[in-house]
Amino acid sequence: MSKCLWGTVLVLLAALLVPAHAQAQAFAWTREQMVQYTSQNPYERFPDGRPKVPDAILEKVRGLSAEEVLSIANRGYPNQFVDGMQVLHPGKKLVGRAFTLQLMPQRADVAAAQAAEWKAKGSGPLSHQAAIDMLGPGDVLVVDVFGSMAAGGIIGDNLAYYIWKTTGAGFVIDGAIRDLEGIAAFDLAGYFRGATPPAIRNVMVTGINVPVRIGSTTVLPGDVVLGDREGVYFIPPHLVKDVVDAADITHIHDEWTRLKFDEGKYKSSEIYSTPRDPALLKEYEAFLKLKLGAERYEEYLKRKSGPR
């Protein structure tokens, strides 16, 4: 199925699911729909129903790498990583909660219906800035513009500056940005397909905080965004804590491994990835227990042994 057709199907499905009393929400999920499609979220929610992964967990996510999120592929989520994008600042990680915006090629009849609906509600013209104005701290603007460079720069230096100061996070745009020289001066994280001089053109808003497609990934509002030098992961909220806990084990394992390598007494295969010598394995387990603490170490042993 083509990307444009895929997007159209999503919009039509959303429209069919919206109850009659909520037709003013034609371009966003209702709270009920948001809760339904993110029902496994274990955390609080924003007023619109979008999952709100706690700031404390987001801070732990900042210490992860893409490889440490890879395990979610084995849990039914093999399509959550996008690569091949340009990175605004390769040394700066992008971490936050996805705030999604879907753009599609301009079509006169749809655009006219949009304009009439928004005018009836007393709203101004529906544009990408309507979504940008809704951003809050910790949000990552995730824009599906079907990978188009011809659609022009979705944001330039002024809107990028607003995103930076409002969210403290950044953006993922499956399309173009403009004013790259100006945006590069800001200390925000960003991922994009390319840069082009013209401003946004010939596109229309078809969804705010609805599922969007970025590359070959499906992104839901509230997904945890983790971007590093390799690309961007979109992590479902209910998997974030498990990913962070597993990464803690990995970090301790790496620390111990390098300490042993520093001793200069062992071949790499004697230590990594699992010590061959039972005495060394026992030493590692003691190191892990010390670093994790007794309670978390017991949890680790239970997960390691699996269900009985």
C-alpha positions in Angstrom: 0.0 0.0 0.0 1.4 3.4 -0.9 2.3 5.9 1.9 -0.4 8.4 0.8 -3.1 5.7 0.6 -2.0 4.4 4.0 -2.4 7.8 5.5 -5.8 8.3 3.9 -7.0 5.0 5.4 -5.9 6.1 8.9 -7.7 9.4 8.6 -10.9 7.7 7.3 -10.8 5.1 10.0 -10.4 7.8 12.6 -13.3 9.7 11.2 -15.5 6.5 11.3 -14.6 5.9 14.9 -15.4 9.4 16.1 -18.8 9.5 17.7 -21.4 12.0 16.3 -21.1 14.3 19.3 -17.3 14.7 18.7 -17.2 15.6 15.0 -15.3 18.8 15.9 -12.4 16.4 16.6 -12.1 15.3 13.0 -8.4 15.8 12.9 -7.5 14.3 16.2 -8.3 11.3 18.2 -10.8 11.8 21.0 -9.6 11.1 24.5 -11.5 7.8 24.4 -9.8 6.7 21.2 -6.4 7.7 22.6 -6.9 5.6 25.7 -8.2 2.7 23.6 -5.2 2.6 21.3 -2.7 3.1 24.1 -4.5 1.0 26.6 -1.2 -0.7 27.9 0.2 2.6 29.0 0.9 2.3 32.8 1.5 6.0 33.4 -0.6 9.2 33.8 -2.0 10.9 30.8 -2.3 14.4 29.4 -5.8 15.9 29.3 -6.3 14.7 25.7 -5.4 11.1 26.8 -1.9 11.1 25.4 0.4 8.9 27.6 2.7 10.9 29.9 5.8 8.8 30.6 7.4 10.4 33.8 10.3 12.8 33.4 12.4 10.6 35.7 12.1 7.7 33.3 12.8 10.0 30.3 16.0 11.0 32.0 17.0 7.4 32.3 16.2 6.9 28.6 18.8 9.6 27.8 21.5 7.2 28.9 20.4 4.5 26.4 21.7 3.7 22.9 19.8 2.4 20.0 21.2 -1.1 20.5 19.8 -1.2 24.0 16.3 -0.7 22.7 16.6 -3.5 20.1 15.0 -6.1 22.3 11.5 -4.6 21.8 11.6 -6.2 18.3 11.2 -9.6 20.0 8.1 -8.4 21.8 6.0 -7.6 18.8 7.5 -4.2 17.9 10.0 -4.8 15.0 9.2 -1.6 13.2 10.1 1.1 15.7 13.5 2.3 14.4 14.1 4.7 11.6 17.5 5.4 10.1 18.9 7.2 7.1 17.8 10.6 8.3 20.1 13.7 8.7 21.0 14.5 12.2 21.2 18.2 13.3 23.7 17.6 16.1 25.1 14.1 16.1 26.4 14.4 19.6 23.1 15.5 21.1 20.5 12.9 22.0 16.8 13.5 21.4 14.5 12.3 24.2 10.9 13.1 24.8 7.2 12.2 24.2 6.0 12.1 20.6 3.5 14.8 19.6 2.4 13.8 16.1 1.5 15.8 13.0 0.3 14.3 9.8 0.6 16.3 6.5 -0.7 15.1 3.1 -0.5 16.6 -0.4 -2.9 19.5 -0.9 -6.3 18.6 -2.3 -8.8 21.4 -2.9 -12.1 19.7 -1.8 -10.6 18.4 1.4 -8.9 21.7 2.1 -12.2 23.5 1.5 -14.1 21.2 3.9 -11.3 21.8 6.5 -11.6 25.5 6.2 -15.4 25.5 6.6 -15.2 23.2 9.7 -12.6 25.4 11.4 -14.4 28.6 10.5 -17.6 27.2 12.1 -15.6 26.5 15.2 -14.3 30.1 15.3 -10.8 28.9 14.8 -8.1 30.4 12.5 -6.8 28.6 9.4 -5.7 25.0 10.1 -1.9 24.9 9.5 1.1 23.1 10.9 1.5 25.9 13.4 -1.7 24.9 15.0 0.1 21.7 16.1 3.3 23.6 17.0 1.3 25.9 19.3 0.1 22.9 21.2 3.5 21.7 22.2 4.6 21.5 25.8 7.8 20.7 27.8 9.2 17.3 26.9 7.3 17.0 23.6 9.0 15.9 20.4 7.3 17.2 17.3 7.1 14.2 15.0 5.9 15.2 11.5 4.8 12.8 8.7 5.2 14.7 5.5 5.6 11.5 3.4 9.3 12.0 3.0 8.8 14.9 0.6 11.4 17.5 -0.2 9.0 19.2 -2.6 6.7 20.1 0.3 9.3 22.6 1.3 10.8 23.3 4.7 8.2 22.3 7.4 10.0 24.6 9.9 12.7 27.2 9.6 14.9 28.9 12.2 12.1 30.9 13.9 9.8 27.9 14.4 12.7 25.7 15.3 13.7 28.3 18.0 10.1 28.2 19.3 10.2 24.4 19.5 13.5 24.4 21.3 12.4 27.0 23.9 8.9 25.4 24.4 9.8 21.7 24.5 13.5 21.6 25.5 13.6 18.6 23.2 13.4 18.8 19.4 11.9 17.4 16.3 11.7 14.4 13.8 10.5 15.5 10.4 10.1 12.9 7.6 10.6 15.7 5.1 12.5 18.9 4.8 13.5 21.8 7.0 14.8 25.2 5.9 17.2 27.8 7.3 19.6 25.0 8.2 22.4 27.5 8.9 20.2 29.3 11.5 18.8 26.1 13.1 22.2 24.6 13.5 23.1 27.4 15.9 20.5 26.2 18.4 21.2 23.6 21.0 18.3 21.4 20.1 18.1 17.9 18.7 16.6 17.3 15.2 16.2 14.6 12.6 15.1 15.4 9.0 15.4 14.1 5.4 17.1 17.2 4.0 17.2 20.9 3.8 15.7 23.2 1.1 15.3 26.9 0.7 11.5 27.1 0.0 9.0 27.3 2.9 6.2 24.7 3.5 3.9 24.5 0.5 1.2 22.4 -1.2 0.4 20.3 1.9 -2.5 20.2 4.3 -3.0 19.0 7.9 -4.8 15.7 8.1 -4.1 14.7 11.7 -2.8 16.0 15.0 -1.9 13.4 17.6 -2.9 10.5 15.4 -0.8 7.5 14.3 1.8 8.6 11.8 4.3 6.9 9.6 8.0 8.0 9.8 10.1 6.0 7.4 9.0 2.4 8.0 7.9 3.0 11.6 4.5 3.5 13.1 4.4 6.2 15.7 1.7 6.8 18.2 1.2 10.0 20.3 3.0 9.6 23.6 5.6 7.1 22.3 9.0 7.8 23.9 11.4 9.2 21.3 15.1 8.3 21.5 17.4 9.6 18.9 21.1 9.1 18.7 23.8 9.1 16.0 22.3 6.0 14.4 18.7 7.0 14.1 15.5 7.3 16.1 13.5 4.8 18.2 9.9 5.2 19.0 9.2 3.2 22.1 5.7 2.3 23.3 5.2 3.6 26.8 4.5 0.2 28.4 7.9 -1.1 27.3 10.1 1.8 28.5 10.7 0.7 32.1 11.7 -2.8 31.0 14.1 -1.3 28.4 15.7 1.0 31.0 16.0 -1.8 33.6 17.7 -4.1 31.1 20.1 -1.3 30.1 21.2 -0.9 33.7 22.3 -4.6 33.6 24.1 -4.0 30.3 25.9 -0.9 31.7 27.1 -2.8 34.7 28.2 -5.8 32.6 30.2 -3.4 30.3 31.8 -1.7 33.3 33.0 -5.0 34.8 34.1 -6.3 31.4 36.4 -3.3 30.8 37.7 -3.5 34.3 38.8 -7.0 33.6 40.3 -6.1 30.2 42.2 -3.3 32.0 44.0 -5.9 34.1 45.6 -7.3 30.9 45.4 -10.9 32.1 42.6 -12.3 29.9 41.8 -12.9 26.3 38.6 -11.2 25.1 36.7 -14.6 24.8 37.6 -15.4 28.4 35.5 -12.4 29.7 33.1 -11.4 26.9 30.3 -11.9 26.5 30.0 -14.4 29.4 33.0 -15.4 31.6 34.2 -18.9 30.9 35.7 -19.5 34.4 33.0 -20.2 37.1 35.1 -18.2 39.5 35.0 -15.2 37.2 31.3 -15.6 36.7 30.8 -15.6 40.4 32.9 -12.5 40.7 30.7 -10.8 38.1 27.5 -11.7 39.8 28.8 -10.3 43.1 29.8 -7.1 41.2 26.3 -6.9 39.7 24.6 -7.4 43.1 26.7 -4.7 44.6 25.9 -2.2 41.8 22.2 -3.0 41.6 21.5 -3.4 45.3 19.9 -6.5 46.9 16.3 -5.8 45.9 16.9 -5.1 42.3 19.3 -8.0 42.1 16.6 -10.4 43.3 14.3 -9.0 40.6 17.0 -9.6 38.0 17.3 -13.2 39.1 13.6 -13.7 38.9 13.5 -12.3 35.3 16.5 -14.3 34.4 15.0 -17.6 35.5 11.7 -16.8 33.7 8.3 -18.2 34.6 8.1 -21.5 36.4 
